[in-house]
Amino acid sequence: MYSVDSKDTVQELTDVPQSSVGAPCPMILGGEGYLYLAYFLEEREPIWDGKTIRVVGEKSLDEPVALVRFTRVCAHMFGPPNDESFSGHPLASRGLRPYRVHEVRDSSWIRRLERMNSVHPFHRSERFAGDRHFIFAFHDSTFECVALEFSVSVHAGSVVEVLARSLDGGPKPNSS
């Protein structure tokens, strides 16, 4: 984790598909040149009475899945906090909330990454100027990424198969 200072501000991104609040089953797939995040979307049955539950996992089929593709990734982390310990996140007092997607403006993490890289003989601080710090807060975990940007598409299937298809030229979007 990183330390924040007075410059970090948090802004919710409301145009990103809502993850399932019960079982988003987020997974990442990445390498040095790419990074994908996939998760189940929040979808309630129109006739749901609230008395039953449906158990899903990463391999559950025919579910709505968001596939997030990050461009020019610098760093990422995936793990705590979960929704029950979210107030322990260093940005929780700045408006960071569970089950939502946020961008951190004037991010301490990005500034720390730039300082770390400054020992490189060909370091150029402007290389970090376009980087953005994104946070996807899920039920049991939090995903954070420093990247230039991201795009989101929606697919039907399982989280596992949507990620696998992304390596084979990309899954075909359902509707979004």
Backbone torsions as a table, in degrees:
resi	resn	phi	psi	omega
1	MET	NA	168.8	-177.2
2	TYR	-119.9	163.9	174.0
3	SER	-98.3	144.9	178.3
4	VAL	-106.3	158.8	174.4
5	ASP	-125.6	-168.7	-174.7
6	SER	-69.9	-12.1	-176.7
7	LYS	-82.5	-27.9	-176.4
8	ASP	-63.9	127.7	173.2
9	THR	-128.0	149.4	-175.2
10	VAL	-114.6	132.6	177.1
11	GLN	-128.4	127.9	177.3
12	GLU	-74.3	138.8	175.9
13	LEU	-102.0	107.7	-172.4
14	THR	-89.8	-5.1	-177.8
15	ASP	-96.7	16.5	179.2
16	VAL	-102.4	135.6	-179.1
17	PRO	-56.2	136.3	-177.8
18	GLN	-68.7	126.5	175.8
19	SER	-72.4	156.0	173.4
20	SER	-58.7	131.5	179.5
21	VAL	-80.5	-18.7	-180.0
22	GLY	-92.8	-49.0	-175.8
23	ALA	-146.8	75.7	179.3
24	PRO	-73.2	-22.0	178.9
25	CYS	48.2	51.3	-177.5
26	PRO	-66.2	142.5	176.0
27	MET	-137.8	149.5	175.4
28	ILE	-120.2	152.2	176.1
29	LEU	-138.0	121.8	-176.0
30	GLY	-155.1	163.8	174.3
31	GLY	-149.2	-169.7	-178.3
32	GLU	-65.9	-26.7	-176.6
33	GLY	-107.9	2.4	-177.1
34	TYR	-157.0	158.2	174.5
35	LEU	-155.1	127.6	177.0
36	TYR	-122.8	145.5	172.8
37	LEU	-126.4	131.1	177.6
38	ALA	-127.7	144.7	178.7
39	TYR	-156.9	155.7	176.2
40	PHE	-74.6	145.1	179.4
41	LEU	-90.3	156.4	175.1
42	GLU	-72.4	122.0	180.0
43	GLU	-148.7	118.9	179.8
44	ARG	-106.7	139.5	175.6
45	GLU	-65.5	133.9	-178.7
46	PRO	-62.1	-24.2	-178.9
47	ILE	-105.5	14.9	-178.0
48	TRP	-65.6	130.6	-177.7
49	ASP	-94.8	-2.4	178.9
50	GLY	81.3	2.7	-175.9
51	LYS	-100.6	-13.3	-178.1
52	THR	-120.9	160.7	174.9
53	ILE	-124.7	155.5	177.4
54	ARG	-121.5	122.7	-177.4
55	VAL	-89.2	128.5	177.1
56	VAL	-128.3	158.3	176.2
57	GLY	-141.7	176.8	-175.7
58	GLU	-54.2	-25.0	-177.4
59	LYS	-100.1	3.1	178.2
60	SER	-61.6	133.4	-173.7
61	LEU	-92.0	161.5	172.4
62	ASP	56.1	38.3	176.3
63	GLU	-106.5	154.8	173.0
64	PRO	-75.6	127.0	-175.4
65	VAL	-126.3	132.1	171.7
66	ALA	-91.0	135.0	174.5
67	LEU	-116.9	118.2	-178.6
68	VAL	-106.6	124.1	179.4
69	ARG	-111.3	119.5	-179.6
70	PHE	-95.1	143.2	-179.1
71	THR	-111.2	138.2	179.8
72	ARG	47.0	65.2	-177.2
73	VAL	-75.6	134.8	177.5
74	CYS	-102.8	-42.8	-178.0
75	ALA	-161.8	157.6	173.8
76	HIS	-154.1	158.9	173.7
77	MET	-146.6	151.6	-173.1
78	PHE	-144.8	122.2	-179.8
79	GLY	161.5	-139.7	-178.5
80	PRO	-66.4	160.3	5.0
81	PRO	-90.9	160.6	171.6
82	ASN	-91.2	-177.2	-175.6
83	ASP	-63.8	-30.0	-177.6
84	GLU	-79.0	-19.5	178.9
85	SER	-118.0	20.3	-174.5
86	PHE	-61.9	-29.5	-179.9
87	SER	-64.7	-12.9	176.6
88	GLY	-81.8	-9.3	178.1
89	HIS	-68.2	139.4	-177.4
90	PRO	-61.7	-16.0	179.9
91	LEU	-106.4	5.5	-178.2
92	ALA	-60.4	-37.0	-179.3
93	SER	-74.9	-6.4	179.9
94	ARG	-100.1	5.4	178.0
95	GLY	112.7	0.1	176.7
96	LEU	-67.7	131.0	-175.9
97	ARG	-130.7	149.7	176.3
98	PRO	-65.1	157.3	175.4
99	TYR	65.1	21.2	-177.6
100	ARG	-134.2	170.4	177.3
101	VAL	-114.7	136.8	-176.9
102	HIS	-135.0	160.5	167.9
103	GLU	-121.0	137.2	177.6
104	VAL	-99.8	118.3	178.9
105	ARG	-89.2	143.8	-178.1
106	ASP	52.4	50.6	-172.6
107	SER	-66.1	129.5	174.0
108	SER	-62.1	-35.3	-179.4
109	TRP	-63.3	-45.8	178.6
110	ILE	-63.6	-42.8	179.0
111	ARG	-63.1	-36.6	177.2
112	ARG	-67.4	-41.3	177.7
113	LEU	-61.8	-40.4	179.1
114	GLU	-65.0	-42.1	177.8
115	ARG	-64.4	-40.0	178.8
116	MET	-60.7	-40.2	-178.6
117	ASN	-76.6	-14.9	-173.8
118	SER	-64.2	-14.3	177.5
119	VAL	-78.9	-12.5	179.2
120	HIS	-66.4	136.2	-177.1
121	PRO	-62.3	-24.7	179.3
122	PHE	-110.7	26.6	-179.4
123	HIS	-59.0	136.3	174.3
124	ARG	-133.7	112.9	-177.0
125	SER	-61.8	-28.1	-180.0
126	GLU	-65.9	-18.5	176.5
127	ARG	-60.8	-28.0	-178.7
128	PHE	-92.6	-5.6	-173.2
129	ALA	-60.8	-35.7	-178.1
130	GLY	-91.0	-4.4	-177.2
131	ASP	-66.7	144.7	-179.6
132	ARG	-129.0	147.9	-177.6
133	HIS	-107.8	114.1	-178.3
134	PHE	-110.3	143.9	177.2
135	ILE	-130.9	123.7	174.9
136	PHE	-110.0	112.6	-176.9
137	ALA	-99.8	117.2	-177.9
138	PHE	-107.7	-176.2	-179.3
139	HIS	-65.0	-52.2	-174.6
140	ASP	-108.3	0.9	-176.5
141	SER	-160.5	171.0	177.4
142	THR	-132.3	135.9	177.5
143	PHE	-114.5	130.5	177.3
144	GLU	-127.3	143.8	-175.9
145	CYS	-147.8	138.8	169.9
146	VAL	-106.6	118.6	-176.9
147	ALA	-154.1	170.4	177.1
148	LEU	-69.7	-46.0	-177.9
149	GLU	-166.6	177.4	173.1
150	PHE	-144.9	159.1	173.3
151	SER	-129.8	152.8	-176.8
152	VAL	-126.6	137.1	171.8
153	SER	-131.9	156.8	-178.0
154	VAL	-114.6	137.4	-174.9
155	HIS	-137.0	165.3	172.6
156	ALA	-108.7	139.0	178.5
157	GLY	148.0	-149.1	174.1
158	SER	-109.6	160.0	177.1
159	VAL	-58.9	-42.3	-178.5
160	VAL	-61.1	-49.3	-176.1
161	GLU	-71.0	-33.9	177.6
162	VAL	-64.0	-42.6	176.6
163	LEU	-64.8	-42.8	-179.8
164	ALA	-61.8	-42.0	179.1
165	ARG	-66.2	-26.5	179.8
166	SER	-63.9	-26.2	177.0
167	LEU	-79.2	-21.0	-179.1
168	ASP	-98.5	40.1	178.5
169	GLY	92.8	-0.1	173.1
170	GLY	99.6	141.3	175.7
171	PRO	-71.6	157.1	178.6
172	LYS	-88.8	122.5	-177.5
173	PRO	-63.3	149.1	174.4
174	ASN	-73.4	-62.9	-174.4
175	SER	-144.0	-32.5	-171.3
176	SER	-75.4	NA	NA
